[in-house]
Amino acid sequence: MLKVSHNIIIPDTDLKCQYSRSSGPGGQNVNKVETRVQLFFDVTSSALPEPVRQRFCKMYANQISKEQKLVLVSQCFRSQERNRHAALKRLKHYIEQALKAPKHRKKKKPSKAMREKRLRDKKYKSSIKGLRRKPD
């Protein structure tokens, strides 16, 4: 069970872990012990509210498989438990990011000074391009 916030708790049924051997240096430990963790999270689970689920799918679309599962891999530690904890921590961070509603941008008119500056810049660019022409 993964507690993300006071009202969002991910049950263990929505999480699945697979263990395999890590790659990279580490000698006998890497060759014999399955420390690499693949954490599968079912995005279609009912634990996430609908707006959060939609934001989550939009934010991490490139990491979600066709079966609507997010796959997180951790192999940076020498122990299986620390790698599992790191993957769960990353999943919690992802969900926390999706919990934050995007800020709405207030439309503002450009100030008078900015409009004048833009026109000055346009005139200047026009004059420079005019100098590129062949003389008559």
Order of alpha helices (4+ residues) and beta strands (2+ residues): beta-beta-beta-alpha-beta-alpha-beta-alpha-alpha
